[in-house]
């Protein structure tokens, strides 16, 4: 053991010295503030998708192939903000970006509207479809701030477009400062070919240039040159990304690769003596006098060791580190819990979570579910609040823990609860989420009327739209489709602005797009389960749509999916009750009485019919979540809902009631 301990001690000491020696270089580089990234293909670890954008096979799609005359608008944003201005040195950065895109359409007569590369202080920028290119809100034209290069494929007189094939520089408006026709250099934006584009901005020269080519070779002549000073608009940090839109067309906008770099900030060492111009640009190393050949020999030997020594120890250190990390992983995660985790969520220590929840005290419980209890955690050191989900000590709990962790860690959407981290210590399985100030939807909907805040109509509409957006993302925009399987009011959280955040992925399952789902044991909550799911135990996106429809009816009616009649013993199903009123021409009477009529009657009717359409017993008649979102946004006509509720019959029963997991939260 002694030699082994000595060897470990030796490597530990050398590792410390080695890392200390090179930590200055890493620190200086990290504080340079120049940014560089390169994505030969895309993953959800690096970008956030908004609107209709999606990721498939490493390629970003900004708009979807929809039936004319539908509309589509999507945005993709690089996750990390980019610093464009340094207050300390009063320097605005220069930048260069390169990306490859294609614009195509199965119907050449319906082209429009185009895409744009943008820089904005807002990482949630998502404008209207059509000529607004997903950059500008049609009702608030001056709301969004941005610097963008547009690649426009339709003439829009509102923005003084010169033609239907032009490139332009836009600043806070789609009225371009200057435009150019790429056709003059043989580039047709609507050719469907892959177009490689370079955008260079030199702050010292105050000039922006756009180059385009069908090959990967950068041409000498730019398509567009604009003499412009962007220092007024590139303030502090900005987000970079792409947006695109269509209106009454099916134009597809794809981004296949992307690289970006900013440059021009002074090195950290330069900022220490900004008054010394010569020192800020060049660091000189004085020549050492060499007295004789012996010194020269020693110098060569020292140089040899200086190069070979660190290289040798780097290799040894890498091997030693690999073995140590592998051993550590085995101890930490355990034999049955090895899983690949993305770099986003971090691992919390059990000690920190135990302290933050006061030892998981009952007074800190926010909610209870099939997975376990959820606790409010207050971290004194940072002053932050989080929600900690603590699993039950069972094999099922561990399985759900790993399922939820592997799924939600890869998902990024503004209407999903954000996973902050996890912990697997002392036999505990813990997930840490961002804290939702307004709790769960069911708690707000069904609270006593004299307590809390009434969920007003505008909030209810916002919740329904947000949930539809989240499910559209899960079903159609992820690289792998996610079927949630447990959509219900208690799993929908509300942030400080009453925006819906879908959570609890313990029952979710991943599957490849366009493949039949695997039959699984029925799981979920009675009242939200689709008839075919109860019968066959097969979860599909249409079973999620059914559950969504029930939630929509809850939000509109203020009633639970299954309720006992007043002064009676009979249980009433919400879908049946609303459908009965609809058959009698009295559907508006289903509206939540607590609203006191403070809603638009046509909007209420539209929402109730949407709920019935989604909760249709016949799964083939239910709309997709994409269609639901279009309907809510006024971009599609409502589906026909029959006056009488369709009835279905099944030949055999495949599951007993014991197979159904019910959680009445």
C-alpha positions in Angstrom: 0.0 0.0 0.0 2.8 2.4 0.8 4.1 2.6 -2.8 0.6 3.2 -4.1 -0.1 5.9 -1.5 3.3 7.5 -2.4 2.4 7.4 -6.1 -1.0 8.9 -5.5 0.5 11.7 -3.4 3.1 12.4 -6.0 0.5 12.7 -8.8 -1.7 14.8 -6.5 1.2 17.3 -5.8 2.3 17.5 -9.4 -1.3 17.9 -10.6 -1.8 20.8 -8.2 1.5 22.5 -9.4 0.7 21.8 -13.0 -2.8 23.2 -12.8 -1.6 26.2 -10.8 1.0 26.9 -13.4 -1.6 27.0 -16.3 -4.5 28.4 -14.4 -3.3 31.9 -15.1 -3.6 31.3 -18.9 -7.1 29.9 -18.5 -8.1 32.8 -16.3 -6.7 35.4 -18.6 -8.5 33.8 -21.5 -11.8 33.6 -19.7 -11.5 37.3 -18.9 -10.7 38.4 -22.4 -14.5 38.5 -23.1 -13.9 37.6 -26.8 -16.3 34.9 -27.7 -15.9 32.0 -30.2 -18.1 29.0 -31.0 -18.5 26.6 -33.9 -21.5 24.2 -34.5 -20.9 21.9 -37.4 -24.3 20.5 -36.3 -26.8 21.5 -33.6 -27.8 20.1 -30.3 -30.2 21.4 -27.6 -27.3 21.9 -25.3 -26.2 25.0 -27.1 -29.4 26.7 -28.4 -32.9 27.5 -27.4 -35.8 27.0 -29.8 -38.8 29.4 -29.8 -42.1 29.4 -31.7 -42.2 26.9 -34.6 -38.5 26.2 -34.7 -37.4 22.6 -34.3 -34.3 20.4 -34.3 -34.0 17.3 -36.5 -30.8 15.3 -37.3 -28.6 18.2 -36.2 -30.3 20.7 -38.5 -32.4 23.7 -37.2 -35.7 24.2 -38.9 -37.1 27.7 -38.3 -40.5 27.2 -40.0 -42.7 24.2 -40.6 -44.2 22.7 -43.7 -47.8 23.6 -43.2 -50.8 23.6 -45.4 -51.5 26.8 -47.2 -52.8 29.3 -46.0 -51.3 28.6 -42.6 -48.5 30.8 -41.1 -45.4 29.9 -39.2 -42.7 31.8 -37.2 -39.7 30.5 -35.4 -36.5 31.6 -33.7 -33.3 29.9 -32.5 -31.0 31.7 -30.0 -27.5 30.8 -28.8 -27.9 30.1 -25.0 -25.1 32.3 -23.7 -25.1 36.1 -24.1 -22.3 37.7 -26.0 -20.5 40.8 -24.7 -20.3 43.4 -27.4 -19.2 46.4 -25.3 -16.7 46.8 -22.6 -17.4 49.8 -20.3 -13.9 49.7 -18.7 -12.1 50.2 -22.0 -15.0 51.8 -23.9 -14.5 49.4 -26.8 -17.2 48.0 -29.0 -16.4 44.6 -30.3 -16.0 43.5 -34.0 -17.5 40.2 -35.0 -17.6 37.6 -37.8 -20.2 34.9 -38.3 -20.5 32.1 -40.8 -23.6 29.9 -41.4 -25.1 27.7 -44.1 -28.9 27.9 -44.8 -31.4 26.8 -47.4 -34.8 28.1 -48.3 -37.1 25.7 -50.1 -40.7 25.2 -51.0 -42.8 22.3 -52.5 -45.0 25.0 -54.0 -42.8 27.6 -55.9 -45.8 29.9 -56.3 -46.2 30.5 -52.5 -42.7 31.7 -51.5 -42.3 34.0 -48.5 -41.2 35.5 -46.3 -37.5 34.9 -45.4 -35.1 34.6 -42.6 -32.7 36.8 -40.6 -29.5 36.6 -38.5 -30.0 38.9 -35.5 -28.4 40.3 -32.4 -30.8 41.4 -29.6 -30.7 42.2 -25.9 -33.7 39.8 -25.6 -33.3 36.1 -25.6 -37.0 35.5 -26.0 -37.4 37.5 -29.2 -40.3 36.0 -31.2 -42.2 38.2 -33.6 -45.1 37.8 -35.9 -45.3 35.6 -39.0 -45.3 37.0 -42.6 -43.3 40.0 -43.5 -42.3 40.5 -39.9 -39.7 37.7 -40.3 -40.3 36.6 -36.7 -38.4 39.7 -35.5 -41.1 42.3 -35.1 -44.5 42.1 -33.3 -47.2 43.2 -35.7 -49.1 45.0 -33.0 -46.0 46.6 -31.4 -43.7 47.5 -34.3 -41.1 49.3 -32.1 -41.1 46.9 -29.2 -38.2 44.5 -30.1 -34.7 45.9 -30.3 -32.3 44.2 -32.7 -29.5 44.5 -35.3 -30.3 42.0 -38.1 -29.3 41.0 -41.6 -32.4 39.9 -43.5 -32.6 37.4 -46.4 -36.0 38.4 -47.7 -38.0 36.3 -50.3 -41.1 38.4 -50.7 -41.9 42.0 -51.5 -43.6 43.8 -48.6 -44.6 47.4 -49.4 -44.9 48.2 -45.7 -41.2 47.9 -45.3 -40.2 49.3 -48.7 -38.8 46.0 -50.0 -37.1 46.5 -53.4 -37.9 42.9 -54.7 -38.5 39.4 -53.6 -34.9 38.3 -53.5 -32.8 40.8 -51.4 -30.4 41.0 -48.5 -30.6 44.0 -46.1 -29.3 45.4 -42.9 -32.1 46.2 -40.3 -31.7 48.1 -37.1 -34.8 48.1 -34.8 -37.0 48.1 -37.9 -37.6 46.0 -41.0 -37.2 49.1 -43.1 -33.6 48.2 -44.2 -30.9 50.8 -44.0 -29.5 49.4 -47.2 -30.3 46.4 -49.4 -28.6 44.5 -52.2 -29.7 41.9 -54.8 -27.7 38.6 -54.5 -28.8 37.6 -57.9 -26.2 39.9 -59.3 -23.6 37.4 -57.9 -25.6 34.4 -59.0 -27.2 33.7 -55.6 -31.0 32.9 -55.7 -32.3 32.8 -52.1 -35.2 30.5 -53.1 -33.1 28.0 -55.1 -33.3 25.4 -52.4 -29.5 25.1 -52.5 -27.3 25.3 -49.5 -26.0 28.9 -49.3 -23.0 29.7 -47.1 -23.0 33.2 -45.7 -20.3 35.3 -44.0 -21.2 38.5 -42.1 -18.2 40.6 -41.0 -18.3 43.8 -39.0 -15.1 45.8 -38.3 -15.8 48.3 -35.6 -12.6 50.3 -36.3 -13.6 50.7 -40.0 -17.3 51.1 -39.2 -18.3 48.8 -42.0 -20.4 45.6 -42.3 -20.1 43.2 -45.2 -22.1 40.2 -46.2 -20.6 37.5 -48.5 -22.6 34.6 -50.0 -21.6 31.5 -52.0 -23.0 28.1 -53.0 -19.6 26.7 -52.0 -17.6 26.8 -48.7 -15.1 29.2 -50.2 -15.6 32.8 -49.2 -15.8 35.0 -52.3 -13.7 38.1 -52.6 -16.6 40.5 -53.4 -19.3 41.0 -50.8 -23.0 41.0 -51.8 -23.7 43.8 -49.4 -21.5 46.5 -47.9 -22.8 49.0 -45.4 -20.9 51.9 -43.9 -22.4 51.9 -40.4 -21.4 52.5 -36.8 -23.0 49.8 -34.7 -21.5 50.9 -31.4 -24.6 52.8 -30.6 -26.7 49.6 -30.8 -24.3 46.9 -29.6 -24.5 47.7 -26.0 -23.2 45.5 -23.2 -24.4 41.9 -23.8 -26.6 40.7 -26.6 -28.0 37.4 -27.8 -27.4 36.1 -31.3 -29.6 33.9 -33.3 -31.8 33.4 -36.3 -35.5 33.9 -37.0 -37.8 33.2 -40.0 -41.5 33.4 -40.9 -44.1 32.5 -43.5 -47.7 33.7 -44.1 -50.0 31.8 -46.4 -47.1 29.8 -47.7 -45.0 26.8 -46.8 -41.5 28.2 -47.2 -39.0 26.1 -45.2 -35.9 27.7 -43.6 -33.1 25.4 -42.5 -29.8 26.3 -40.7 -27.3 23.5 -41.1 -24.2 24.9 -39.4 -23.0 28.0 -37.6 -19.8 29.6 -36.3 -19.4 33.0 -34.6 -16.5 34.9 -33.1 -16.1 38.3 -31.6 -12.7 40.1 -31.4 -11.3 43.5 -30.5 -11.4 43.4 -26.7 -8.0 44.1 -25.0 -6.3 41.3 -23.2 -6.7 41.3 -19.4 -3.0 42.4 -18.9 -3.6 45.4 -21.1 -6.4 46.7 -18.8 -4.0 47.0 -15.9 -2.1 49.8 -17.7 -4.5 51.3 -20.2 -2.4 54.5 -20.4 0.7 52.6 -21.7 -0.1 52.1 -25.3 3.0 50.1 -26.1 2.6 47.7 -23.2 -1.1 47.1 -24.1 -0.3 45.6 -27.4 3.1 43.8 -27.2 4.6 41.9 -24.4 8.4 41.5 -24.9 10.7 38.9 -23.3 14.3 40.1 -22.8 17.1 38.1 -24.3 19.2 36.2 -21.8 23.0 36.4 -22.3 24.7 33.2 -23.2 28.3 33.1 -21.9 29.6 29.9 -23.5 28.7 26.6 -25.2 28.1 25.0 -21.8 25.4 27.5 -21.0 24.1 27.0 -24.5 24.0 23.2 -23.9 22.2 23.7 -20.6 19.8 26.0 -22.2 18.9 23.3 -24.8 18.6 20.6 -22.2 16.4 22.9 -20.1 14.3 23.7 -23.1 13.9 20.0 -23.9 12.8 19.3 -20.3 10.6 22.3 -20.4 8.7 20.9 -23.4 8.9 17.2 -22.9 8.4 17.2 -19.1 4.9 18.9 -19.1 3.9 16.8 -22.2 4.9 13.6 -20.5 3.1 14.5 -17.2 0.1 15.6 -19.2 -0.3 12.1 -20.6 0.3 10.5 -17.2 -2.1 12.9 -15.5 -4.8 12.3 -18.2 -4.5 8.5 -17.6 -4.5 9.0 -13.8 -7.5 11.4 -14.0 -9.4 9.0 -16.3 -9.0 6.1 -13.8 -9.9 8.3 -10.8 -13.0 9.8 -12.5 -14.2 6.4 -13.6 -13.8 5.0 -10.1 -15.5 8.1 -8.6 -18.4 7.7 -10.9 -18.8 4.1 -9.9 -19.0 5.1 -6.2 -21.3 8.1 -6.7 -23.9 7.0 -9.0 -24.0 3.3 -8.2 -24.3 0.2 -10.4 -28.0 0.7 -11.3 -27.9 4.4 -11.8 -25.4 5.1 -14.5 -26.8 7.5 -17.0 -25.6 10.1 -19.4 -26.3 13.6 -18.2 -25.9 16.8 -20.1 -23.7 19.5 -18.8 -26.5 21.9 -17.9 -28.0 20.8 -14.6 -25.4 20.6 -11.8 -25.0 18.1 -9.0 -26.0 19.4 -5.5 -24.7 18.0 -2.3 -27.1 16.3 0.0 -25.9 18.5 2.9 -26.8 21.7 1.0 -30.3 20.4 0.1 -30.9 19.1 3.6 -30.0 22.5 5.1 -32.0 24.4 2.5 -35.2 22.4 3.3 -34.7 22.4 7.1 -34.1 18.7 7.1 -37.0 18.1 4.7 -39.3 19.4 7.3 -43.0 19.0 6.8 -43.5 22.8 7.0 -41.5 23.1 3.8 -43.7 20.7 1.7 -45.1 22.4 -1.4 -46.9 19.3 -2.8 -47.2 15.6 -2.8 -47.3 13.2 -5.8 -46.8 9.6 -6.8 -43.1 10.3 -7.1 -42.7 11.8 -3.7 -42.9 15.1 -1.9 -41.8 18.5 -3.2 -40.1 20.8 -0.7 -39.4 24.6 -0.7 -35.6 25.1 -0.4 -34.0 28.4 0.7 -30.2 28.7 0.1 -28.9 31.1 2.6 -25.5 31.6 0.8 -27.1 32.8 -2.4 -30.4 34.0 -1.2 -32.2 31.9 -3.9 -35.2 29.7 -3.6 -35.8 26.4 -5.4 -38.2 23.4 -5.3 -36.7 20.0 -4.4 -38.5 16.8 -5.4 -37.6 13.9 -3.1 -38.4 10.5 -4.3 -39.9 7.6 -2.5 -37.4 4.9 -1.5 -38.5 2.3 -4.0 -37.4 0.8 -7.3 -40.2 2.6 -9.0 -39.1 5.9 -7.5 -35.5 5.3 -8.8 -36.8 4.4 -12.2 -38.9 7.6 -12.4 -36.0 9.7 -11.1 -33.7 8.5 -13.9 -36.4 8.9 -16.5 -37.2 12.5 -15.4 -33.5 13.4 -15.2 -32.6 12.0 -18.6 -35.5 13.6 -20.3 -35.9 17.1 -18.9 -32.2 17.7 -18.7 -32.2 17.8 -22.5 -35.3 20.0 -23.0 -35.3 23.8 -23.2 -38.6 25.7 -23.6 -40.0 28.8 -21.8 -43.1 26.8 -20.8 -41.3 23.9 -19.2 -40.1 23.9 -15.6 -36.4 24.4 -15.6 -34.3 21.7 -14.0 -31.5 23.3 -12.0 -29.8 20.2 -10.7 -29.9 16.8 -9.0 -28.5 14.8 -6.1 -27.9 11.1 -5.5 -26.5 10.6 -2.1 -27.3 8.7 1.1 -29.8 6.6 -0.7 -31.7 9.7 -1.7 -32.9 10.6 -5.2 -33.5 14.4 -5.4 -34.3 16.8 -8.3 -33.9 20.6 -7.9 -36.2 22.8 -10.0 -36.7 26.6 -10.2 -39.3 27.8 -7.7 -42.7 28.7 -9.1 -44.2 31.5 -6.9 -47.8 30.8 -7.8 -47.7 27.1 -7.3 -49.6 24.6 -9.3 -52.7 25.3 -11.5 -55.0 23.1 -9.5 -54.2 24.9 -6.3 -55.0 28.3 -7.9 -58.1 27.1 -9.7 -59.7 25.4 -6.7 -58.6 27.6 -3.9 -61.3 29.1 -1.6 -62.8 32.2 -3.1 -61.9 34.3 -0.1 -58.2 33.3 -0.3 -55.5 34.1 -2.7 -55.9 35.7 -6.2 -58.7 34.8 -8.7 -57.3 33.5 -11.9 -58.6 36.1 -14.3 -59.6 35.3 -17.9 -56.4 36.8 -19.5 -54.3 34.5 -17.3 -56.4 31.5 -18.2 -56.0 32.1 -21.9 -52.2 32.6 -21.4 -52.0 29.3 -19.5 -53.8 27.4 -22.3 -51.6 28.9 -25.0 -48.4 28.3 -23.0 -49.2 24.7 -22.3 -50.1 24.2 -26.0 -46.7 25.6 -27.0 -44.9 23.3 -24.6 -46.6 20.2 -25.9 -46.0 21.3 -29.5 -42.3 21.4 -28.6 -42.4 18.0 -26.9 -44.3 16.3 -29.7 -42.9 17.9 -32.8 -39.9 20.0 -32.2 -37.5 17.8 -30.1 -34.9 15.7 -31.8 -36.7 12.8 -30.1 -40.5 13.0 -29.5 -41.5 13.2 -25.9 -44.8 11.8 -24.7 -45.6 13.2 -21.3 -48.3 10.8 -20.2 -49.3 12.7 -17.1 -50.7 16.1 -18.1 -52.9 17.4 -15.4 -53.6 20.6 -13.5 -51.3 19.6 -10.6 -48.4 19.1 -13.0 -48.8 22.6 -14.5 -46.9 25.2 -12.5 -47.4 28.9 -12.6 -44.5 31.4 -12.5 -44.7 34.9 -11.1 -46.6 36.2 -14.1 -49.0 33.2 -14.2 -47.3 31.7 -17.2 -47.8 28.0 -17.5 -44.7 25.7 -16.9 -45.3 22.0 -17.5 -43.4 19.8 -15.1 -43.1 16.2 -13.7 -41.5 14.2 -16.5 -41.3 11.0 -14.3 -43.8 9.3 -16.5 -42.6 10.6 -19.8 -41.1 8.4 -22.5 -38.8 9.3 -25.4 -39.4 7.9 -28.9 -38.1 8.6 -32.4 -40.3 10.7 -34.6 -42.5 8.8 -37.1 -42.2 5.5 -35.2 -45.0 3.7 -33.5 -44.9 4.1 -29.7 -44.1 1.1 -27.6 -46.9 -0.3 -25.5 -46.3 0.3 -21.9 -48.1 -0.2 -18.6 -50.9 2.4 -18.3 -49.9 5.2 -16.0 -51.4 8.6 -15.3 -54.4 10.0 -13.4 -58.1 9.1 -13.8 -60.1 11.7 -15.4 -57.3 12.7 -17.7 -56.7 9.3 -19.4 -57.8 8.8 -23.0 -60.2 5.9 -23.6 -57.8 4.0 -25.9 -55.0 4.5 -23.4 -57.1 2.9 -20.7 -58.0 0.1 -23.0 -54.7 -0.7 -24.7 -52.1 0.9 -22.5 -50.4 2.6 -25.5 -49.3 6.2 -25.1 -49.2 8.4 -28.1 -49.2 12.1 -28.8 -53.0 11.9 -29.1 -53.3 10.6 -25.6 -51.5 13.7 -24.4 -53.9 15.8 -26.6 -56.8 14.2 -24.7 -55.3 15.2 -21.3 -54.7 18.7 -22.6 -58.3 18.9 -23.6 -59.4 18.0 -20.1 -57.1 20.7 -18.7 -58.6 23.3 -21.1 -62.1 22.4 -19.8 -60.8 22.7 -16.2 -59.4 26.2 -16.9 -62.6 27.3 -18.6 -65.1 25.7 -16.2 -63.3 25.8 -12.9 -64.3 22.2 -12.3 -62.3 19.1 -11.7 -62.2 16.2 -14.3 -64.3 14.0 -12.0 -66.6 15.6 -9.4 -69.3 14.5 -7.1 -72.7 16.2 -7.7 -73.8 18.7 -5.1 -76.2 17.0 -2.6 -75.7 13.7 -4.4 -73.7 10.6 -4.7 -73.3 10.5 -8.5 -69.8 11.2 -10.0 -69.8 13.6 -12.9 -67.3 13.5 -15.7 -66.3 17.0 -16.9 -66.1 16.1 -20.6 -69.5 14.5 -20.5 -71.0 17.4 -18.6 -69.7 20.1 -21.1 -70.7 18.0 -24.1 -74.2 17.6 -22.7 -74.5 21.4 -22.4 -73.2 21.8 -25.9 -75.8 19.3 -27.3 -78.5 21.5 -25.6 -77.1 24.7 -27.1 -76.1 25.9 -23.6 -72.3 25.5 -23.7 -71.6 29.0 -22.4 -73.2 27.9 -19.1 -70.2 25.8 -18.5 -68.0 28.9 -17.9 -66.5 29.2 -14.4 -69.0 31.1 -12.2 -66.1 32.6 -10.2 -65.3 34.8 -13.3 -68.6 36.6 -12.8 -69.0 36.9 -16.6 -65.8 38.8 -17.0 -64.7 37.2 -20.2 -65.4 37.5 -24.0 -68.2 35.1 -24.7 -66.9 34.1 -28.1 -63.5 33.4 -26.7 -65.0 31.3 -23.9 -67.1 29.3 -26.5 -64.0 28.9 -28.6 -62.0 27.5 -25.7 -64.8 25.1 -24.6 -65.1 23.7 -28.1 -61.3 23.4 -28.3 -61.4 21.3 -25.1 -64.1 19.1 -26.5 -62.3 18.7 -29.8 -59.1 17.6 -28.0 -61.1 15.3 -25.6 -62.9 13.5 -28.5 -63.1 9.8 -27.6 -62.0 9.0 -31.2 -58.3 9.7 -31.2 -58.2 10.1 -35.0 -60.5 13.1 -34.7 -58.3 15.0 -32.2 -56.1 17.8 -33.6 -52.4 17.8 -33.3 -50.9 20.2 -30.7 -49.4 22.1 -33.6 -53.0 22.6 -35.0 -54.2 23.6 -31.5 -51.5 26.3 -31.2 -52.4 27.6 -34.6 -56.1 27.8 -33.6 -55.3 29.6 -30.4 -53.2 32.1 -32.4 -56.0 32.7 -34.9 -54.0 31.0 -37.7 -56.4 28.1 -38.3 -60.1 27.5 -38.4 -61.6 25.6 -35.4 -62.2 21.9 -35.9 -65.8 20.7 -36.2 -67.2 19.3 -33.0 -70.3 17.1 -33.3 -73.3 18.0 -31.1 -73.5 14.5 -29.7 -70.4 13.0 -28.0 -69.0 10.1 -30.2 -69.2 6.7 -28.6 -66.5 4.0 -29.0 -66.7 0.3 -28.4 -63.8 -2.0 -27.7 -63.7 -5.7 -28.4 -61.7 -6.8 -25.4 -60.4 -5.4 -22.2 -56.6 -5.6 -21.9 -56.1 -4.0 -18.5 -57.5 -4.3 -15.0 -58.2 -1.3 -12.8 -55.2 -2.3 -10.7 -53.0 -1.5 -13.7 -54.0 2.1 -13.6 -51.8 4.4 -11.5 -54.1 7.1 -10.0 -52.9 10.2 -8.3 -55.7 12.5 -7.2 -53.4 15.6 -6.6 
